[in-house]
Amino acid sequence: MKSKITLSATILSAFAFFAFFSLSACTDEAAEAEMNRLAAENAVLQGQVDSLQKNLDSLTAYGDSVKKSLEKLDMHP
């Protein structure tokens, strides 16, 4: 799951990077506004990805802790 989130973040970053450079040749205000919108959207999405990654790490640590507890009780196969 961690690799899927990392892959998603990489794809989003690559998209924003591509959009930035593909539009940077244009001096049109609309293109610049779109570039700014995409950069802002990317920042929001990156924040969501970071939050999800933090939650995943926390849940994984909790799951590992529960597994160890069950192993100590000899209830986990």
OpenMM code with the backbone's topology and positions (N, CA, C; nanometers):
from openmm import Vec3, app, unit

residues = "MET LYS SER LYS ILE THR LEU SER ALA THR ILE LEU SER ALA PHE ALA PHE PHE ALA PHE PHE SER LEU SER ALA CYS THR ASP GLU ALA ALA GLU ALA GLU MET ASN ARG LEU ALA ALA GLU ASN ALA VAL LEU GLN GLY GLN VAL ASP SER LEU GLN LYS ASN LEU ASP SER LEU THR ALA TYR GLY ASP SER VAL LYS LYS SER LEU GLU LYS LEU ASP MET HIS PRO".split()
positions = [
    Vec3(0.0825, -0.1189, 0.0000),
    Vec3(0.0000, 0.0000, 0.0000),
    Vec3(0.0870, 0.1254, 0.0000),
    Vec3(0.1966, 0.1191, 0.0747),
    Vec3(0.2855, 0.2345, 0.0817),
    Vec3(0.3394, 0.2686, -0.0567),
    Vec3(0.3700, 0.1655, -0.1355),
    Vec3(0.4238, 0.1916, -0.2690),
    Vec3(0.3180, 0.2541, -0.3600),
    Vec3(0.1904, 0.2207, -0.3396),
    Vec3(0.0841, 0.2807, -0.4197),
    Vec3(0.0723, 0.4291, -0.3901),
    Vec3(0.0820, 0.4660, -0.2619),
    Vec3(0.0734, 0.6063, -0.2244),
    Vec3(0.1939, 0.6813, -0.2775),
    Vec3(0.3103, 0.6220, -0.2651),
    Vec3(0.4321, 0.6846, -0.3158),
    Vec3(0.4232, 0.7004, -0.4667),
    Vec3(0.3726, 0.5979, -0.5356),
    Vec3(0.3567, 0.6040, -0.6802),
    Vec3(0.2590, 0.7142, -0.7180),
    Vec3(0.1488, 0.7264, -0.6445),
    Vec3(0.0509, 0.8317, -0.6720),
    Vec3(0.1130, 0.9697, -0.6540),
    Vec3(0.1894, 0.9852, -0.5480),
    Vec3(0.2551, 1.1139, -0.5235),
    Vec3(0.3540, 1.1456, -0.6341),
    Vec3(0.4261, 1.0450, -0.6806),
    Vec3(0.5227, 1.0646, -0.7884),
    Vec3(0.4526, 1.1035, -0.9172),
    Vec3(0.3427, 1.0368, -0.9465),
    Vec3(0.2669, 1.0674, -1.0679),
    Vec3(0.2123, 1.2098, -1.0613),
    Vec3(0.1578, 1.2487, -0.9462),
    Vec3(0.1042, 1.3844, -0.9315),
    Vec3(0.2149, 1.4883, -0.9458),
    Vec3(0.3284, 1.4604, -0.8857),
    Vec3(0.4411, 1.5536, -0.8968),
    Vec3(0.4890, 1.5635, -1.0406),
    Vec3(0.4966, 1.4501, -1.1086),
    Vec3(0.5399, 1.4500, -1.2481),
    Vec3(0.4402, 1.5272, -1.3346),
    Vec3(0.3110, 1.5097, -1.3090),
    Vec3(0.2093, 1.5813, -1.3843),
    Vec3(0.2240, 1.7314, -1.3644),
    Vec3(0.2415, 1.7737, -1.2402),
    Vec3(0.2573, 1.9163, -1.2121),
    Vec3(0.3844, 1.9700, -1.2772),
    Vec3(0.4915, 1.8932, -1.2707),
    Vec3(0.6181, 1.9328, -1.3326),
    Vec3(0.5995, 1.9476, -1.4829),
    Vec3(0.5346, 1.8493, -1.5459),
    Vec3(0.5100, 1.8540, -1.6904),
    Vec3(0.4219, 1.9730, -1.7260),
    Vec3(0.3166, 1.9929, -1.6485),
    Vec3(0.2253, 2.1040, -1.6749),
    Vec3(0.2981, 2.2377, -1.6622),
    Vec3(0.3818, 2.2479, -1.5629),
    Vec3(0.4568, 2.3715, -1.5427),
    Vec3(0.5458, 2.4012, -1.6625),
    Vec3(0.6220, 2.3026, -1.7073),
    Vec3(0.7147, 2.3272, -1.8164),
    Vec3(0.6458, 2.3344, -1.9532),
    Vec3(0.5364, 2.2651, -1.9695),
    Vec3(0.4664, 2.2741, -2.0973),
    Vec3(0.3966, 2.4089, -2.1119),
    Vec3(0.3575, 2.4676, -2.0010),
    Vec3(0.2904, 2.5964, -2.0061),
    Vec3(0.3859, 2.7139, -1.9854),
    Vec3(0.5065, 2.6865, -1.9424),
    Vec3(0.5987, 2.7955, -1.9112),
    Vec3(0.6436, 2.8711, -2.0363),
    Vec3(0.6352, 2.8073, -2.1515),
    Vec3(0.6724, 2.8749, -2.2754),
    Vec3(0.5690, 2.9817, -2.3123),
    Vec3(0.4486, 2.9675, -2.2604),
    Vec3(0.3428, 3.0638, -2.2890),
    Vec3(0.3494, 3.1784, -2.1880),
    Vec3(0.3281, 3.2978, -2.2366),
    Vec3(0.3220, 3.4115, -2.1462),
    Vec3(0.1781, 3.4550, -2.1263),
    Vec3(0.0878, 3.3795, -2.1806),
    Vec3(-0.0539, 3.4101, -2.1704),
    Vec3(-0.0983, 3.4052, -2.0236),
    Vec3(-0.1789, 3.5005, -1.9825),
    Vec3(-0.2254, 3.5061, -1.8442),
    Vec3(-0.3100, 3.3849, -1.8075),
    Vec3(-0.3897, 3.3365, -1.9007),
    Vec3(-0.4730, 3.2191, -1.8738),
    Vec3(-0.3868, 3.0968, -1.8479),
    Vec3(-0.2806, 3.0816, -1.9236),
    Vec3(-0.1901, 2.9682, -1.9044),
    Vec3(-0.1205, 2.9796, -1.7699),
    Vec3(-0.0818, 3.0990, -1.7340),
    Vec3(-0.0149, 3.1195, -1.6056),
    Vec3(-0.1115, 3.0927, -1.4896),
    Vec3(-0.2356, 3.1332, -1.5053),
    Vec3(-0.3374, 3.1076, -1.4033),
    Vec3(-0.3611, 2.9577, -1.3884),
    Vec3(-0.3655, 2.8870, -1.5005),
    Vec3(-0.3835, 2.7404, -1.4966),
    Vec3(-0.2649, 2.6744, -1.4285),
    Vec3(-0.1472, 2.7233, -1.4570),
    Vec3(-0.0263, 2.6704, -1.3950),
    Vec3(-0.0324, 2.6900, -1.2425),
    Vec3(-0.0750, 2.8066, -1.2000),
    Vec3(-0.0885, 2.8344, -1.0570),
    Vec3(-0.1952, 2.7465, -0.9930),
    Vec3(-0.3063, 2.7272, -1.0659),
    Vec3(-0.4132, 2.6408, -1.0145),
    Vec3(-0.3635, 2.4979, -0.9976),
    Vec3(-0.2902, 2.4486, -1.0966),
    Vec3(-0.2368, 2.3124, -1.0897),
    Vec3(-0.1348, 2.2983, -0.9777),
    Vec3(-0.0530, 2.3986, -0.9582),
    Vec3(0.0453, 2.3946, -0.8493),
    Vec3(-0.0257, 2.3917, -0.7142),
    Vec3(-0.1314, 2.4713, -0.6996),
    Vec3(-0.2079, 2.4725, -0.5749),
    Vec3(-0.2784, 2.3387, -0.5530),
    Vec3(-0.3358, 2.2856, -0.6590),
    Vec3(-0.4030, 2.1552, -0.6499),
    Vec3(-0.3034, 2.0469, -0.6131),
    Vec3(-0.1854, 2.0527, -0.6711),
    Vec3(-0.0820, 1.9549, -0.6402),
    Vec3(-0.0421, 1.9638, -0.4930),
    Vec3(-0.0312, 2.0857, -0.4407),
    Vec3(0.0049, 2.1033, -0.3001),
    Vec3(-0.1015, 2.0423, -0.2086),
    Vec3(-0.2277, 2.0636, -0.2431),
    Vec3(-0.3373, 2.0059, -0.1638),
    Vec3(-0.3316, 1.8530, -0.1700),
    Vec3(-0.3162, 1.7994, -0.2899),
    Vec3(-0.3106, 1.6541, -0.3059),
    Vec3(-0.1894, 1.5952, -0.2347),
    Vec3(-0.0771, 1.6636, -0.2412),
    Vec3(0.0429, 1.6147, -0.1726),
    Vec3(0.0203, 1.6131, -0.0217),
    Vec3(-0.0496, 1.7142, 0.0294),
    Vec3(-0.0835, 1.7158, 0.1715),
    Vec3(-0.1730, 1.5990, 0.2091),
    Vec3(-0.2681, 1.5666, 0.1229),
    Vec3(-0.3567, 1.4524, 0.1484),
    Vec3(-0.2784, 1.3217, 0.1448),
    Vec3(-0.1884, 1.3089, 0.0501),
    Vec3(-0.1061, 1.1886, 0.0395),
    Vec3(-0.0195, 1.1747, 0.1644),
    Vec3(0.0397, 1.2843, 0.2088),
    Vec3(0.1234, 1.2809, 0.3300),
    Vec3(0.0419, 1.2400, 0.4519),
    Vec3(-0.0790, 1.2932, 0.4627),
    Vec3(-0.1667, 1.2584, 0.5742),
    Vec3(-0.2044, 1.1106, 0.5702),
    Vec3(-0.2399, 1.0619, 0.4520),
    Vec3(-0.2738, 0.9199, 0.4380),
    Vec3(-0.1541, 0.8310, 0.4694),
    Vec3(-0.0356, 0.8734, 0.4286),
    Vec3(0.0847, 0.7951, 0.4568),
    Vec3(0.1097, 0.7891, 0.6073),
    Vec3(0.0886, 0.9009, 0.6762),
    Vec3(0.1065, 0.9047, 0.8214),
    Vec3(0.0070, 0.8105, 0.8892),
    Vec3(-0.1191, 0.8138, 0.8430),
    Vec3(-0.2207, 0.7237, 0.8984),
    Vec3(-0.1859, 0.5781, 0.8712),
    Vec3(-0.1391, 0.5492, 0.7503),
    Vec3(-0.1012, 0.4131, 0.7156),
    Vec3(0.0134, 0.3648, 0.8036),
    Vec3(0.1130, 0.4483, 0.8232),
    Vec3(0.2264, 0.4108, 0.9083),
    Vec3(0.1814, 0.3834, 1.0516),
    Vec3(0.0913, 0.4681, 1.1005),
    Vec3(0.0393, 0.4511, 1.2355),
    Vec3(-0.0399, 0.3208, 1.2482),
    Vec3(-0.1263, 0.2945, 1.1525),
    Vec3(-0.2063, 0.1716, 1.1554),
    Vec3(-0.1197, 0.0475, 1.1381),
    Vec3(-0.0168, 0.0577, 1.0566),
    Vec3(0.0749, -0.0551, 1.0384),
    Vec3(0.1479, -0.0847, 1.1689),
    Vec3(0.1939, 0.0192, 1.2365),
    Vec3(0.2621, 0.0007, 1.3659),
    Vec3(0.1665, -0.0605, 1.4677),
    Vec3(0.0420, -0.0130, 1.4696),
    Vec3(-0.0570, -0.0688, 1.5612),
    Vec3(-0.0837, -0.2161, 1.5288),
    Vec3(-0.0979, -0.2475, 1.3998),
    Vec3(-0.1203, -0.3865, 1.3587),
    Vec3(-0.0041, -0.4759, 1.3978),
    Vec3(0.1179, -0.4271, 1.3825),
    Vec3(0.2354, -0.5043, 1.4235),
    Vec3(0.2353, -0.5278, 1.5742),
    Vec3(0.1946, -0.4252, 1.6500),
    Vec3(0.1872, -0.4368, 1.7951),
    Vec3(0.0829, -0.5410, 1.8364),
    Vec3(-0.0321, -0.5371, 1.7728),
    Vec3(-0.1378, -0.6349, 1.8033),
    Vec3(-0.0906, -0.7754, 1.7674),
    Vec3(-0.0253, -0.7889, 1.6553),
    Vec3(0.0249, -0.9203, 1.6138),
    Vec3(0.1240, -0.9749, 1.7157),
    Vec3(0.2151, -0.8903, 1.7628),
    Vec3(0.3122, -0.9337, 1.8635),
    Vec3(0.2425, -0.9737, 1.9924),
    Vec3(0.1402, -0.8973, 2.0317),
    Vec3(0.0651, -0.9303, 2.1524),
    Vec3(-0.0036, -1.0657, 2.1388),
    Vec3(-0.0630, -1.0908, 2.0225),
    Vec3(-0.1304, -1.2196, 1.9999),
    Vec3(-0.0296, -1.3342, 1.9977),
    Vec3(0.0875, -1.3075, 1.9408),
    Vec3(0.1910, -1.4121, 1.9393),
    Vec3(0.2357, -1.4447, 2.0818),
    Vec3(0.2459, -1.3422, 2.1658),
    Vec3(0.2842, -1.3655, 2.3064),
    Vec3(0.1788, -1.4467, 2.3780),
    Vec3(0.0536, -1.4270, 2.3412),
    Vec3(-0.0560, -1.5041, 2.4018),
    Vec3(-0.0749, -1.6394, 2.3338),
    Vec3(0.0041, -1.6630, 2.2315),
    Vec3(-0.0025, -1.7872, 2.1533),
    Vec3(-0.1398, -1.8072, 2.0918),
    Vec3(-0.1994, -1.6975, 2.0490),
    Vec3(-0.3290, -1.7040, 1.9849),
    Vec3(-0.3208, -1.6774, 1.8358),
    Vec3(-0.2047, -1.6405, 1.7886),
    Vec3(-0.1853, -1.6106, 1.6475),
    Vec3(-0.1090, -1.7269, 1.5822),
    Vec3(-0.1628, -1.7790, 1.4706),
    Vec3(-0.0963, -1.8940, 1.4082),
    Vec3(0.0432, -1.8627, 1.3554),
] * unit.nanometer
topology = app.Topology()
chain = topology.addChain("A")
for resn in residues:
    res = topology.addResidue(resn, chain)
    for name in ("N", "CA", "C"):
        topology.addAtom(name, app.Element.getBySymbol(name[0]), res)
